[in-house]
Amino acid sequence: MDLDKILENEDFAMDAGCTAVVCFVTKTQIFCSNAGDSRAVLSRGKKAVALSEDHKPNDPKELARI
């Protein structure tokens, strides 16, 4: 099936999306960016440290940005 035809299907389009996480690591810093439903987490001393925040429309900060 042609990809354009697949993407035109409304049922498929409702489940389609995009996510990304990018981290730039230097000797002294970590820069992290995310989009969509993706997260970056660092393990430090057996504990999870969040490097990114979720982009959810029900979050007040994100809703204000949208």
PDB file as gemmi writes it, atoms N, CA and C in Angstrom:
CRYST1    1.000    1.000    1.000  90.00  90.00  90.00 P 1                      
ATOM      1  N   MET A   1       0.843  -1.180   0.000  1.00  0.00           N  
ATOM      2  CA  MET A   1       0.000   0.000   0.000  1.00  0.00           C  
ATOM      3  C   MET A   1       0.887   1.242   0.000  1.00  0.00           C  
ATOM      4  N   ASP A   2       0.475   2.245  -0.720  1.00  0.00           N  
ATOM      5  CA  ASP A   2       1.194   3.505  -0.835  1.00  0.00           C  
ATOM      6  C   ASP A   2       1.201   4.229   0.517  1.00  0.00           C  
ATOM      7  N   LEU A   3       2.353   4.753   0.935  1.00  0.00           N  
ATOM      8  CA  LEU A   3       2.474   5.424   2.229  1.00  0.00           C  
ATOM      9  C   LEU A   3       1.515   6.603   2.352  1.00  0.00           C  
ATOM     10  N   ASP A   4       1.332   7.365   1.294  1.00  0.00           N  
ATOM     11  CA  ASP A   4       0.393   8.489   1.332  1.00  0.00           C  
ATOM     12  C   ASP A   4      -1.018   8.018   1.651  1.00  0.00           C  
ATOM     13  N   LYS A   5      -1.421   6.889   1.079  1.00  0.00           N  
ATOM     14  CA  LYS A   5      -2.761   6.345   1.337  1.00  0.00           C  
ATOM     15  C   LYS A   5      -2.889   5.911   2.800  1.00  0.00           C  
ATOM     16  N   ILE A   6      -1.843   5.329   3.339  1.00  0.00           N  
ATOM     17  CA  ILE A   6      -1.859   4.909   4.746  1.00  0.00           C  
ATOM     18  C   ILE A   6      -2.017   6.131   5.652  1.00  0.00           C  
ATOM     19  N   LEU A   7      -1.276   7.190   5.365  1.00  0.00           N  
ATOM     20  CA  LEU A   7      -1.308   8.384   6.201  1.00  0.00           C  
ATOM     21  C   LEU A   7      -2.615   9.163   6.067  1.00  0.00           C  
ATOM     22  N   GLU A   8      -3.327   8.976   4.959  1.00  0.00           N  
ATOM     23  CA  GLU A   8      -4.620   9.633   4.767  1.00  0.00           C  
ATOM     24  C   GLU A   8      -5.710   8.963   5.597  1.00  0.00           C  
ATOM     25  N   ASN A   9      -5.504   7.743   6.009  1.00  0.00           N  
ATOM     26  CA  ASN A   9      -6.486   7.000   6.789  1.00  0.00           C  
ATOM     27  C   ASN A   9      -6.657   7.664   8.152  1.00  0.00           C  
ATOM     28  N   GLU A  10      -7.859   8.126   8.459  1.00  0.00           N  
ATOM     29  CA  GLU A  10      -8.110   8.847   9.711  1.00  0.00           C  
ATOM     30  C   GLU A  10      -7.827   8.002  10.939  1.00  0.00           C  
ATOM     31  N   ASP A  11      -8.147   6.707  10.883  1.00  0.00           N  
ATOM     32  CA  ASP A  11      -7.890   5.845  12.032  1.00  0.00           C  
ATOM     33  C   ASP A  11      -6.403   5.766  12.328  1.00  0.00           C  
ATOM     34  N   PHE A  12      -5.603   5.670  11.301  1.00  0.00           N  
ATOM     35  CA  PHE A  12      -4.148   5.622  11.478  1.00  0.00           C  
ATOM     36  C   PHE A  12      -3.639   6.959  11.998  1.00  0.00           C  
ATOM     37  N   ALA A  13      -4.131   8.051  11.427  1.00  0.00           N  
ATOM     38  CA  ALA A  13      -3.651   9.381  11.792  1.00  0.00           C  
ATOM     39  C   ALA A  13      -3.905   9.701  13.256  1.00  0.00           C  
ATOM     40  N   MET A  14      -4.973   9.169  13.833  1.00  0.00           N  
ATOM     41  CA  MET A  14      -5.275   9.445  15.243  1.00  0.00           C  
ATOM     42  C   MET A  14      -4.234   8.829  16.172  1.00  0.00           C  
ATOM     43  N   ASP A  15      -3.553   7.795  15.738  1.00  0.00           N  
ATOM     44  CA  ASP A  15      -2.535   7.143  16.549  1.00  0.00           C  
ATOM     45  C   ASP A  15      -1.120   7.588  16.180  1.00  0.00           C  
ATOM     46  N   ALA A  16      -0.989   8.376  15.149  1.00  0.00           N  
ATOM     47  CA  ALA A  16       0.331   8.791  14.670  1.00  0.00           C  
ATOM     48  C   ALA A  16       0.872   9.915  15.547  1.00  0.00           C  
ATOM     49  N   GLY A  17       2.178  10.022  15.605  1.00  0.00           N  
ATOM     50  CA  GLY A  17       2.792  11.087  16.379  1.00  0.00           C  
ATOM     51  C   GLY A  17       4.285  11.098  16.190  1.00  0.00           C  
ATOM     52  N   CYS A  18       4.920  11.940  16.945  1.00  0.00           N  
ATOM     53  CA  CYS A  18       6.367  12.077  16.834  1.00  0.00           C  
ATOM     54  C   CYS A  18       6.938  12.324  18.228  1.00  0.00           C  
ATOM     55  N   THR A  19       8.023  11.668  18.528  1.00  0.00           N  
ATOM     56  CA  THR A  19       8.729  11.910  19.786  1.00  0.00           C  
ATOM     57  C   THR A  19      10.220  11.966  19.509  1.00  0.00           C  
ATOM     58  N   ALA A  20      10.936  12.659  20.371  1.00  0.00           N  
ATOM     59  CA  ALA A  20      12.391  12.741  20.213  1.00  0.00           C  
ATOM     60  C   ALA A  20      13.045  13.144  21.527  1.00  0.00           C  
ATOM     61  N   VAL A  21      14.227  12.630  21.753  1.00  0.00           N  
ATOM     62  CA  VAL A  21      15.075  13.055  22.868  1.00  0.00           C  
ATOM     63  C   VAL A  21      16.478  13.247  22.306  1.00  0.00           C  
ATOM     64  N   VAL A  22      17.076  14.374  22.646  1.00  0.00           N  
ATOM     65  CA  VAL A  22      18.440  14.652  22.215  1.00  0.00           C  
ATOM     66  C   VAL A  22      19.232  15.083  23.440  1.00  0.00           C  
ATOM     67  N   CYS A  23      20.376  14.463  23.642  1.00  0.00           N  
ATOM     68  CA  CYS A  23      21.266  14.851  24.742  1.00  0.00           C  
ATOM     69  C   CYS A  23      22.649  15.144  24.181  1.00  0.00           C  
ATOM     70  N   PHE A  24      23.212  16.246  24.625  1.00  0.00           N  
ATOM     71  CA  PHE A  24      24.563  16.634  24.254  1.00  0.00           C  
ATOM     72  C   PHE A  24      25.381  16.598  25.540  1.00  0.00           C  
ATOM     73  N   VAL A  25      26.387  15.750  25.567  1.00  0.00           N  
ATOM     74  CA  VAL A  25      27.157  15.528  26.795  1.00  0.00           C  
ATOM     75  C   VAL A  25      28.583  16.034  26.623  1.00  0.00           C  
ATOM     76  N   THR A  26      29.011  16.890  27.558  1.00  0.00           N  
ATOM     77  CA  THR A  26      30.407  17.338  27.587  1.00  0.00           C  
ATOM     78  C   THR A  26      31.047  16.759  28.853  1.00  0.00           C  
ATOM     79  N   LYS A  27      32.268  17.106  29.111  1.00  0.00           N  
ATOM     80  CA  LYS A  27      32.943  16.606  30.312  1.00  0.00           C  
ATOM     81  C   LYS A  27      32.301  17.137  31.593  1.00  0.00           C  
ATOM     82  N   THR A  28      31.654  18.289  31.509  1.00  0.00           N  
ATOM     83  CA  THR A  28      31.121  18.913  32.717  1.00  0.00           C  
ATOM     84  C   THR A  28      29.614  19.176  32.699  1.00  0.00           C  
ATOM     85  N   GLN A  29      28.950  19.021  31.549  1.00  0.00           N  
ATOM     86  CA  GLN A  29      27.529  19.354  31.454  1.00  0.00           C  
ATOM     87  C   GLN A  29      26.771  18.357  30.585  1.00  0.00           C  
ATOM     88  N   ILE A  30      25.465  18.302  30.821  1.00  0.00           N  
ATOM     89  CA  ILE A  30      24.561  17.532  29.965  1.00  0.00           C  
ATOM     90  C   ILE A  30      23.441  18.478  29.552  1.00  0.00           C  
ATOM     91  N   PHE A  31      23.264  18.639  28.255  1.00  0.00           N  
ATOM     92  CA  PHE A  31      22.175  19.422  27.703  1.00  0.00           C  
ATOM     93  C   PHE A  31      21.162  18.443  27.143  1.00  0.00           C  
ATOM     94  N   CYS A  32      19.908  18.627  27.492  1.00  0.00           N  
ATOM     95  CA  CYS A  32      18.883  17.678  27.080  1.00  0.00           C  
ATOM     96  C   CYS A  32      17.657  18.417  26.571  1.00  0.00           C  
ATOM     97  N   SER A  33      17.071  17.874  25.513  1.00  0.00           N  
ATOM     98  CA  SER A  33      15.849  18.425  24.950  1.00  0.00           C  
ATOM     99  C   SER A  33      14.940  17.274  24.551  1.00  0.00           C  
ATOM    100  N   ASN A  34      13.622  17.476  24.694  1.00  0.00           N  
ATOM    101  CA  ASN A  34      12.693  16.426  24.295  1.00  0.00           C  
ATOM    102  C   ASN A  34      11.454  17.028  23.671  1.00  0.00           C  
ATOM    103  N   ALA A  35      10.755  16.205  22.918  1.00  0.00           N  
ATOM    104  CA  ALA A  35       9.485  16.598  22.315  1.00  0.00           C  
ATOM    105  C   ALA A  35       8.566  15.391  22.326  1.00  0.00           C  
ATOM    106  N   GLY A  36       7.292  15.633  22.543  1.00  0.00           N  
ATOM    107  CA  GLY A  36       6.330  14.535  22.527  1.00  0.00           C  
ATOM    108  C   GLY A  36       6.410  13.677  23.778  1.00  0.00           C  
ATOM    109  N   ASP A  37       5.973  12.441  23.649  1.00  0.00           N  
ATOM    110  CA  ASP A  37       5.929  11.510  24.777  1.00  0.00           C  
ATOM    111  C   ASP A  37       7.238  10.756  24.938  1.00  0.00           C  
ATOM    112  N   SER A  38       8.296  11.484  25.185  1.00  0.00           N  
ATOM    113  CA  SER A  38       9.588  10.843  25.408  1.00  0.00           C  
ATOM    114  C   SER A  38      10.261  11.523  26.589  1.00  0.00           C  
ATOM    115  N   ARG A  39      11.066  10.751  27.289  1.00  0.00           N  
ATOM    116  CA  ARG A  39      11.727  11.255  28.493  1.00  0.00           C  
ATOM    117  C   ARG A  39      13.198  10.878  28.479  1.00  0.00           C  
ATOM    118  N   ALA A  40      13.980  11.706  29.149  1.00  0.00           N  
ATOM    119  CA  ALA A  40      15.386  11.389  29.375  1.00  0.00           C  
ATOM    120  C   ALA A  40      15.589  11.274  30.878  1.00  0.00           C  
ATOM    121  N   VAL A  41      16.232  10.184  31.288  1.00  0.00           N  
ATOM    122  CA  VAL A  41      16.473   9.928  32.709  1.00  0.00           C  
ATOM    123  C   VAL A  41      17.927   9.511  32.880  1.00  0.00           C  
ATOM    124  N   LEU A  42      18.554  10.028  33.911  1.00  0.00           N  
ATOM    125  CA  LEU A  42      19.930   9.690  34.253  1.00  0.00           C  
ATOM    126  C   LEU A  42      19.913   8.861  35.531  1.00  0.00           C  
ATOM    127  N   SER A  43      20.723   7.837  35.588  1.00  0.00           N  
ATOM    128  CA  SER A  43      20.849   7.043  36.803  1.00  0.00           C  
ATOM    129  C   SER A  43      22.051   7.558  37.596  1.00  0.00           C  
ATOM    130  N   ARG A  44      21.778   8.019  38.808  1.00  0.00           N  
ATOM    131  CA  ARG A  44      22.855   8.530  39.667  1.00  0.00           C  
ATOM    132  C   ARG A  44      22.685   7.928  41.053  1.00  0.00           C  
ATOM    133  N   GLY A  45      23.638   7.125  41.477  1.00  0.00           N  
ATOM    134  CA  GLY A  45      23.571   6.499  42.790  1.00  0.00           C  
ATOM    135  C   GLY A  45      22.340   5.628  42.964  1.00  0.00           C  
ATOM    136  N   LYS A  46      21.998   4.859  41.934  1.00  0.00           N  
ATOM    137  CA  LYS A  46      20.840   3.967  41.930  1.00  0.00           C  
ATOM    138  C   LYS A  46      19.507   4.709  42.032  1.00  0.00           C  
ATOM    139  N   LYS A  47      19.512   6.008  41.724  1.00  0.00           N  
ATOM    140  CA  LYS A  47      18.283   6.798  41.720  1.00  0.00           C  
ATOM    141  C   LYS A  47      18.115   7.438  40.342  1.00  0.00           C  
ATOM    142  N   ALA A  48      16.854   7.540  39.913  1.00  0.00           N  
ATOM    143  CA  ALA A  48      16.546   8.165  38.626  1.00  0.00           C  
ATOM    144  C   ALA A  48      16.495   9.684  38.782  1.00  0.00           C  
ATOM    145  N   VAL A  49      17.183  10.365  37.907  1.00  0.00           N  
ATOM    146  CA  VAL A  49      17.174  11.827  37.873  1.00  0.00           C  
ATOM    147  C   VAL A  49      16.586  12.248  36.528  1.00  0.00           C  
ATOM    148  N   ALA A  50      15.457  12.948  36.565  1.00  0.00           N  
ATOM    149  CA  ALA A  50      14.814  13.390  35.324  1.00  0.00           C  
ATOM    150  C   ALA A  50      15.653  14.473  34.651  1.00  0.00           C  
ATOM    151  N   LEU A  51      15.907  14.299  33.373  1.00  0.00           N  
ATOM    152  CA  LEU A  51      16.633  15.303  32.604  1.00  0.00           C  
ATOM    153  C   LEU A  51      15.693  16.104  31.713  1.00  0.00           C  
ATOM    154  N   SER A  52      14.461  15.652  31.584  1.00  0.00           N  
ATOM    155  CA  SER A  52      13.496  16.337  30.726  1.00  0.00           C  
ATOM    156  C   SER A  52      12.133  16.356  31.396  1.00  0.00           C  
ATOM    157  N   GLU A  53      11.247  17.181  30.863  1.00  0.00           N  
ATOM    158  CA  GLU A  53       9.878  17.268  31.356  1.00  0.00           C  
ATOM    159  C   GLU A  53       8.929  16.824  30.247  1.00  0.00           C  
ATOM    160  N   ASP A  54       7.832  16.171  30.631  1.00  0.00           N  
ATOM    161  CA  ASP A  54       6.836  15.761  29.646  1.00  0.00           C  
ATOM    162  C   ASP A  54       6.158  16.988  29.043  1.00  0.00           C  
ATOM    163  N   HIS A  55       5.824  16.874  27.770  1.00  0.00           N  
ATOM    164  CA  HIS A  55       5.078  17.922  27.074  1.00  0.00           C  
ATOM    165  C   HIS A  55       3.639  17.437  26.943  1.00  0.00           C  
ATOM    166  N   LYS A  56       2.846  17.656  27.975  1.00  0.00           N  
ATOM    167  CA  LYS A  56       1.458  17.206  28.011  1.00  0.00           C  
ATOM    168  C   LYS A  56       0.541  18.420  28.024  1.00  0.00           C  
ATOM    169  N   PRO A  57      -0.516  18.428  27.195  1.00  0.00           N  
ATOM    170  CA  PRO A  57      -1.392  19.604  27.126  1.00  0.00           C  
ATOM    171  C   PRO A  57      -2.164  19.888  28.408  1.00  0.00           C  
ATOM    172  N   ASN A  58      -2.275  18.911  29.316  1.00  0.00           N  
ATOM    173  CA  ASN A  58      -2.985  19.168  30.572  1.00  0.00           C  
ATOM    174  C   ASN A  58      -2.064  19.755  31.648  1.00  0.00           C  
ATOM    175  N   ASP A  59      -0.788  19.870  31.390  1.00  0.00           N  
ATOM    176  CA  ASP A  59       0.142  20.521  32.307  1.00  0.00           C  
ATOM    177  C   ASP A  59      -0.069  22.036  32.193  1.00  0.00           C  
ATOM    178  N   PRO A  60      -0.311  22.750  33.300  1.00  0.00           N  
ATOM    179  CA  PRO A  60      -0.608  24.189  33.229  1.00  0.00           C  
ATOM    180  C   PRO A  60       0.449  24.995  32.468  1.00  0.00           C  
ATOM    181  N   LYS A  61       1.707  24.705  32.694  1.00  0.00           N  
ATOM    182  CA  LYS A  61       2.786  25.427  32.011  1.00  0.00           C  
ATOM    183  C   LYS A  61       2.745  25.171  30.500  1.00  0.00           C  
ATOM    184  N   GLU A  62       2.525  23.920  30.120  1.00  0.00           N  
ATOM    185  CA  GLU A  62       2.461  23.568  28.708  1.00  0.00           C  
ATOM    186  C   GLU A  62       1.196  24.117  28.060  1.00  0.00           C  
ATOM    187  N   LEU A  63       0.076  24.070  28.768  1.00  0.00           N  
ATOM    188  CA  LEU A  63      -1.179  24.604  28.245  1.00  0.00           C  
ATOM    189  C   LEU A  63      -1.039  26.101  27.964  1.00  0.00           C  
ATOM    190  N   ALA A  64      -0.382  26.808  28.851  1.00  0.00           N  
ATOM    191  CA  ALA A  64      -0.161  28.252  28.648  1.00  0.00           C  
ATOM    192  C   ALA A  64       0.725  28.496  27.420  1.00  0.00           C  
ATOM    193  N   ARG A  65       1.716  27.643  27.217  1.00  0.00           N  
ATOM    194  CA  ARG A  65       2.604  27.797  26.063  1.00  0.00           C  
ATOM    195  C   ARG A  65       1.856  27.543  24.760  1.00  0.00           C  
ATOM    196  N   ILE A  66       0.977  26.527  24.762  1.00  0.00           N  
ATOM    197  CA  ILE A  66       0.220  26.175  23.562  1.00  0.00           C  
ATOM    198  C   ILE A  66      -0.731  27.299  23.203  1.00  0.00           C  
TER     199      ILE A  66                                                      
END                                                                             
